[in-house]
Amino acid sequence: MSRKVEDKLASLIHEIKEIKKELILQRVEKIEIEEQRIRKWNDLCKKVSAKWNSISSVEEVRQQREKSE
């Protein structure tokens, strides 16, 4: 009887370890996706900054506000 309990316990422990591994993998995938998004935003920021005209961003915002008033 105790052998069956030990086997069931070992099986449960194994399943818990597998679930923990899966959770860790999912977290890693989520982190990789978030890092990829951040890299894309940074690349876009660099592209926009490279194409920005001589006017400063503060001046541009001020002009946009004046247009909407």
RODO-2510 file (C-alpha; in nm, 4 decimals, decimal comma):
residues 69
     n   res          X          Y          Z
     1     m     0,0000     0,0000     0,0000
     2     s     0,2719     0,2502     0,0871
     3     r     0,4480     0,1755    -0,2421
     4     k     0,1426     0,2988    -0,4349
     5     v     0,1352     0,6174    -0,2293
     6     e     0,5065     0,6720    -0,2905
     7     d     0,4572     0,6157    -0,6641
     8     k     0,1657     0,8591    -0,6752
     9     l     0,3642     1,1140    -0,4782
    10     a     0,6624     1,0766    -0,7106
    11     s     0,4319     1,1178    -1,0085
    12     l     0,2793     1,4337    -0,8615
    13     i     0,6217     1,5769    -0,7866
    14     h     0,7277     1,5085    -1,1437
    15     e     0,4146     1,6782    -1,2798
    16     i     0,4727     1,9820    -1,0572
    17     k     0,8302     2,0114    -1,1826
    18     e     0,7097     1,9919    -1,5436
    19     i     0,4501     2,2627    -1,4776
    20     k     0,7181     2,4843    -1,3211
    21     k     0,9388     2,4354    -1,6273
    22     e     0,6518     2,5306    -1,8565
    23     l     0,5766     2,8425    -1,6537
    24     i     0,9406     2,9478    -1,6712
    25     l     0,9459     2,8948    -2,0482
    26     q     0,6305     3,1012    -2,0880
    27     r     0,7832     3,3844    -1,8841
    28     v     1,0986     3,3757    -2,0946
    29     e     0,8935     3,3903    -2,4151
    30     k     0,6939     3,6847    -2,2787
    31     i     1,0140     3,8680    -2,1848
    32     e     1,1594     3,8059    -2,5314
    33     i     0,8449     3,9431    -2,6951
    34     e     0,8534     4,2538    -2,4738
    35     e     1,2226     4,3102    -2,5453
    36     q     1,1523     4,2784    -2,9179
    37     r     0,8764     4,5413    -2,8909
    38     i     1,1090     4,7746    -2,7039
    39     r     1,3778     4,7317    -2,9712
    40     k     1,1243     4,8115    -3,2440
    41     w     1,0134     5,1276    -3,0637
    42     n     1,3744     5,2348    -3,0140
    43     d     1,4489     5,1737    -3,3823
    44     l     1,1446     5,3761    -3,4795
    45     c     1,2513     5,6545    -3,2442
    46     k     1,5938     5,6646    -3,4074
    47     k     1,4400     5,6773    -3,7568
    48     v     1,2057     5,9610    -3,6625
    49     s     1,4860     6,1517    -3,4922
    50     a     1,7083     6,1106    -3,7982
    51     k     1,4384     6,2557    -4,0251
    52     w     1,3395     6,5371    -3,7894
    53     n     1,3851     6,8845    -3,9423
    54     s     1,5770     7,1674    -3,7821
    55     i     1,2807     7,2673    -3,5664
    56     s     1,2993     7,1433    -3,2083
    57     s     1,0385     6,9046    -3,0765
    58     v     0,9234     7,1615    -2,8197
    59     e     0,8703     7,4178    -3,0932
    60     e     0,6823     7,1630    -3,3036
    61     v     0,4444     7,0823    -3,0173
    62     r     0,3898     7,4531    -2,9555
    63     q     0,3028     7,5101    -3,3209
    64     q     0,0635     7,2161    -3,3230
    65     r    -0,1142     7,3572    -3,0184
    66     e    -0,1421     7,6982    -3,1808
    67     k    -0,2988     7,5402    -3,4900
    68     s    -0,5654     7,3643    -3,2869
    69     e    -0,6681     7,6765    -3,0963
***
